[in-house]
Amino acid sequence: VQLQASGGGLVQAGGSLRLSCAASGVTFSNYVMGWFRQAPGKEREFVSAISRDGDNKEYADSLEGRFTISRDNAKSTVYLQLNGLKPEDTAVYFCAAGRAFFRHTSTLYNSAREYNYWGQGTQVTVSS
């Protein structure tokens, strides 16, 4: 199983980025997909999750509606659109896949322990 995250980079405050995470070796539609981030010296934190069918989404309260998660099951890819970026968004962003074929299609996971596979992370740096 591989999760390959991409799309990170250096951006000025107020800018946007689109992160992608391509999965291989899994039946993608059987997995809840999530994004987490980890800033230097801080614990990994939940950012967003999307259900297997893409109809249900959850976001961390701190994001204030600036990020949007989506998925394309045909391409086995999950996306995270980051808008209105702030310096405090600087972190390594990780995508993760959590088994959910045995659960309702609307199931979401916001805890890291629910996720079975992790990508390598992509760095997002926001300058002020």
Backbone bond lengths (Angstrom), bond angles and torsions (degrees), N, CA, C in turn:
res aa  C-N    CA-C-N  psi(-1)  N-CA   C-N-CA  omega(-1)  CA-C   N-CA-C  phi
1 V - - - 1.465 - - 1.526 108.70 -
2 Q 1.325 114.44 131.30 1.464 118.85 177.65 1.512 110.45 -132.96
3 L 1.325 115.11 136.92 1.449 122.02 171.52 1.513 106.83 -120.74
4 Q 1.311 116.28 117.98 1.462 121.45 -176.08 1.522 109.47 -111.99
5 A 1.330 115.57 107.49 1.461 120.78 179.97 1.520 110.18 -91.80
6 S 1.317 115.39 145.84 1.457 121.28 178.37 1.515 109.64 -153.60
7 G 1.345 115.61 171.17 1.455 120.50 174.99 1.515 115.12 105.09
8 G 1.310 117.44 -6.55 1.451 119.60 178.16 1.520 111.55 -70.42
9 G 1.315 115.09 172.60 1.456 119.21 178.88 1.512 111.53 167.55
10 L 1.323 114.76 -168.62 1.463 122.95 178.77 1.526 108.47 -102.34
11 V 1.312 116.33 128.21 1.454 121.14 -178.07 1.516 109.11 -142.75
12 Q 1.314 116.29 151.08 1.459 120.46 176.37 1.516 110.79 -77.95
13 A 1.314 115.10 156.04 1.462 120.57 176.63 1.523 109.75 -54.03
14 G 1.328 115.52 136.59 1.445 121.26 -177.18 1.510 114.11 92.11
15 G 1.310 116.60 -10.64 1.449 121.46 -178.39 1.515 112.98 -81.42
16 S 1.338 115.02 -176.34 1.457 121.81 -176.79 1.521 111.14 -133.23
17 L 1.300 114.45 153.73 1.459 122.85 172.38 1.518 107.90 -143.03
18 R 1.332 115.71 155.78 1.453 121.05 173.01 1.524 108.38 -124.32
19 L 1.306 115.11 115.62 1.453 121.23 177.78 1.525 109.29 -90.89
20 S 1.322 115.76 144.15 1.451 122.05 175.91 1.523 109.12 -126.27
21 C 1.311 115.48 151.51 1.457 120.85 176.13 1.519 107.70 -141.32
22 A 1.318 115.72 111.31 1.459 121.61 -178.99 1.520 109.49 -97.65
23 A 1.311 116.09 130.59 1.461 121.88 -178.80 1.522 110.29 -105.18
24 S 1.310 115.27 145.70 1.464 121.12 174.03 1.520 108.23 -142.92
25 G 1.317 115.06 152.61 1.459 119.85 179.05 1.510 114.61 82.22
26 V 1.337 117.01 8.97 1.462 121.55 178.12 1.516 108.94 -135.65
27 T 1.321 114.88 157.77 1.465 120.25 168.46 1.517 105.81 -83.77
28 F 1.315 115.58 96.64 1.464 122.45 -166.21 1.524 112.64 -55.35
29 S 1.304 117.20 -39.21 1.462 120.73 -175.91 1.522 112.94 -70.52
30 N 1.323 118.05 -6.87 1.466 121.94 176.53 1.523 112.80 -88.41
31 Y 1.342 116.41 0.16 1.454 120.58 -171.68 1.523 112.77 -121.12
32 V 1.323 114.70 134.71 1.457 120.29 161.99 1.520 106.54 -70.49
33 M 1.335 115.81 137.95 1.463 120.19 178.38 1.519 110.00 -113.79
34 G 1.311 115.46 140.34 1.454 120.10 -178.59 1.516 112.49 -137.72
35 W 1.309 113.78 161.88 1.464 121.94 172.89 1.527 108.34 -123.34
36 F 1.313 115.11 135.93 1.451 122.99 174.44 1.527 107.22 -127.77
37 R 1.315 115.78 165.51 1.463 119.05 175.81 1.525 109.50 -142.92
38 Q 1.321 114.23 154.98 1.455 120.31 178.64 1.515 109.10 -139.49
39 A 1.322 114.88 117.07 1.455 121.40 176.80 1.523 109.09 -89.97
40 P 1.319 117.49 157.90 1.472 120.56 179.91 1.531 111.38 -55.40
41 G 1.316 115.59 129.68 1.453 120.76 177.45 1.506 115.59 76.42
42 K 1.341 116.23 5.22 1.472 120.30 -178.56 1.522 110.50 -121.24
43 E 1.324 115.07 162.89 1.451 120.03 177.71 1.533 109.97 -77.84
44 R 1.322 113.81 157.35 1.462 118.89 174.97 1.522 109.30 -65.04
45 E 1.330 116.80 136.44 1.457 120.20 -178.22 1.521 111.69 -128.34
46 F 1.291 114.79 150.72 1.467 122.33 177.89 1.522 110.47 -69.08
47 V 1.332 115.49 137.04 1.460 121.41 176.22 1.531 110.50 -112.01
48 S 1.323 116.07 -54.80 1.458 119.15 -175.17 1.515 109.94 -163.52
49 A 1.336 115.94 157.64 1.456 122.46 175.95 1.517 109.40 -143.88
50 I 1.336 115.34 154.35 1.452 121.23 179.01 1.520 108.42 -136.54
51 S 1.320 115.37 140.12 1.464 120.87 -177.47 1.518 111.05 -72.21
52 R 1.317 114.61 169.69 1.463 121.12 -176.96 1.520 112.02 -56.49
53 D 1.334 115.99 -40.18 1.462 119.21 -176.74 1.524 112.58 -90.65
54 G 1.327 116.85 -2.66 1.450 120.87 177.99 1.517 115.05 81.16
55 D 1.324 117.44 -0.08 1.461 119.58 -175.63 1.524 113.34 -85.48
56 N 1.313 116.83 -20.49 1.459 120.97 -176.33 1.523 109.29 -117.44
57 K 1.332 115.63 133.50 1.464 120.36 -176.86 1.517 109.72 -137.90
58 E 1.312 115.52 152.80 1.453 120.58 177.30 1.522 108.29 -139.32
59 Y 1.335 114.74 145.04 1.457 120.96 -179.59 1.522 110.16 -132.36
60 A 1.316 115.13 150.72 1.453 119.71 172.16 1.527 109.11 -64.75
61 D 1.314 116.43 139.78 1.470 120.83 -177.64 1.526 112.24 -59.15
62 S 1.321 116.44 -32.18 1.459 121.24 -174.65 1.531 112.90 -67.39
63 L 1.326 117.32 -15.73 1.461 120.00 -176.08 1.524 112.79 -75.71
64 E 1.304 117.36 -20.01 1.482 121.23 175.55 1.524 111.96 55.39
65 G 1.328 116.99 34.71 1.460 120.61 174.14 1.509 115.61 76.07
66 R 1.309 118.29 16.10 1.463 120.80 -176.19 1.530 112.78 -87.01
67 F 1.329 117.78 -19.62 1.457 121.00 -176.58 1.532 110.01 -110.40
68 T 1.325 116.16 150.85 1.468 121.64 177.70 1.517 109.53 -134.84
69 I 1.330 116.02 126.63 1.459 121.31 177.64 1.524 109.21 -100.57
70 S 1.330 115.78 145.57 1.458 120.92 175.71 1.531 108.17 -152.13
71 R 1.317 116.21 167.90 1.452 119.94 178.60 1.516 109.61 -146.39
72 D 1.318 114.90 153.45 1.459 122.83 174.70 1.522 106.19 -126.35
73 N 1.319 116.29 100.75 1.470 119.49 -176.01 1.528 111.70 -66.36
74 A 1.306 117.92 -29.36 1.460 120.82 178.45 1.534 111.83 -66.08
75 K 1.325 115.44 -28.45 1.464 120.87 179.71 1.531 112.50 -103.01
76 S 1.330 116.38 -0.02 1.479 121.20 -178.55 1.522 111.31 52.64
77 T 1.314 114.94 45.78 1.460 120.29 -175.10 1.527 110.47 -135.41
78 V 1.309 115.49 139.57 1.457 122.54 173.41 1.525 108.02 -116.23
79 Y 1.317 115.19 145.52 1.457 121.28 -176.23 1.526 110.36 -123.44
80 L 1.319 115.47 154.95 1.456 121.02 171.58 1.520 107.21 -137.51
81 Q 1.333 114.98 111.65 1.458 121.11 177.61 1.524 108.05 -88.53
82 L 1.317 116.03 122.28 1.454 121.79 -178.86 1.528 108.70 -109.83
83 N 1.314 116.62 114.94 1.458 121.99 178.45 1.520 110.14 -117.69
84 G 1.322 116.02 158.98 1.456 119.95 177.31 1.511 112.94 56.39
85 L 1.330 115.99 42.68 1.465 119.66 -173.68 1.521 112.30 -63.55
86 K 1.315 114.09 144.51 1.465 122.79 179.90 1.525 109.15 -121.35
87 P 1.324 117.93 156.70 1.472 119.37 177.85 1.523 112.86 -54.71
88 E 1.323 117.34 -32.04 1.468 119.68 -179.87 1.525 112.90 -72.78
89 D 1.325 118.23 -5.50 1.456 121.62 173.86 1.524 111.70 -83.81
90 T 1.321 117.00 -6.97 1.452 120.86 178.95 1.524 110.63 -60.36
91 A 1.330 115.74 123.74 1.463 121.24 -176.27 1.521 108.64 -177.62
92 V 1.314 115.28 170.34 1.459 120.92 166.00 1.522 106.86 -89.37
93 Y 1.302 115.80 127.74 1.461 121.71 -178.54 1.527 109.12 -102.46
94 F 1.328 115.12 129.12 1.456 122.42 -177.96 1.525 109.85 -115.89
95 C 1.324 115.89 137.95 1.458 118.89 169.58 1.530 108.00 -98.68
96 A 1.304 115.48 156.57 1.459 120.54 -177.00 1.522 109.77 -149.13
97 A 1.330 115.13 152.43 1.462 121.84 179.81 1.518 109.32 -122.65
98 G 1.322 115.97 130.63 1.458 121.14 179.38 1.513 110.88 -119.96
99 R 1.324 117.17 126.96 1.476 121.48 -179.88 1.523 109.89 -58.54
100 A 1.327 115.03 133.36 1.463 118.15 179.79 1.517 112.17 -149.77
101 F 1.343 117.66 17.51 1.463 119.16 -176.08 1.514 111.56 -64.71
102 F 1.346 116.54 -20.61 1.459 121.54 -177.10 1.534 111.10 -94.43
103 R 1.320 116.02 3.55 1.465 121.35 -178.57 1.523 110.30 -116.90
104 H 1.309 115.89 167.65 1.458 121.39 178.48 1.531 109.42 -58.89
105 T 1.323 115.99 148.76 1.469 120.21 -176.92 1.525 112.94 -63.68
106 S 1.330 118.01 -16.08 1.459 120.49 -179.61 1.531 113.15 -91.85
107 T 1.323 116.76 1.32 1.462 121.24 -178.10 1.530 111.89 -59.09
108 L 1.339 114.97 140.51 1.461 121.89 174.25 1.525 109.38 -128.43
109 Y 1.310 116.54 152.21 1.456 122.41 174.14 1.522 108.74 -123.62
110 N 1.331 117.76 131.10 1.467 119.70 175.09 1.526 112.23 -119.81
111 S 1.318 115.61 8.54 1.459 120.13 177.41 1.525 109.30 -110.56
112 A 1.327 115.54 136.71 1.466 119.88 -177.58 1.529 111.78 -60.14
113 R 1.318 116.62 -29.75 1.473 118.77 -176.12 1.525 112.23 -71.15
114 E 1.336 117.66 -12.52 1.462 120.81 177.84 1.526 111.98 -82.64
115 Y 1.313 117.27 -11.03 1.463 121.81 -174.82 1.525 110.98 -97.41
116 N 1.326 115.16 136.95 1.459 121.85 -173.72 1.528 113.07 -97.46
117 Y 1.314 116.45 -30.36 1.468 120.40 -175.75 1.526 109.71 -131.67
118 W 1.325 114.82 144.52 1.460 121.36 -177.02 1.519 110.83 -130.36
119 G 1.323 115.10 144.27 1.449 120.66 172.47 1.519 110.94 -83.17
120 Q 1.311 115.59 178.38 1.462 120.34 -173.49 1.529 112.70 -85.21
121 G 1.301 117.04 -11.96 1.464 120.10 178.55 1.515 112.50 94.87
122 T 1.319 114.46 149.82 1.459 121.39 175.17 1.531 108.28 -134.38
123 Q 1.308 116.67 134.01 1.463 122.00 -173.67 1.523 110.55 -81.35
124 V 1.323 115.11 129.87 1.460 122.27 171.74 1.520 107.51 -117.29
125 T 1.320 116.43 123.18 1.457 121.50 179.63 1.521 108.35 -124.72
126 V 1.324 115.53 124.80 1.463 121.14 -177.88 1.522 107.92 -115.21
127 S 1.308 116.34 120.14 1.458 121.17 -179.95 1.526 110.38 -94.18
128 S 1.310 114.87 148.44 1.476 119.52 -177.87 1.522 111.46 -89.58
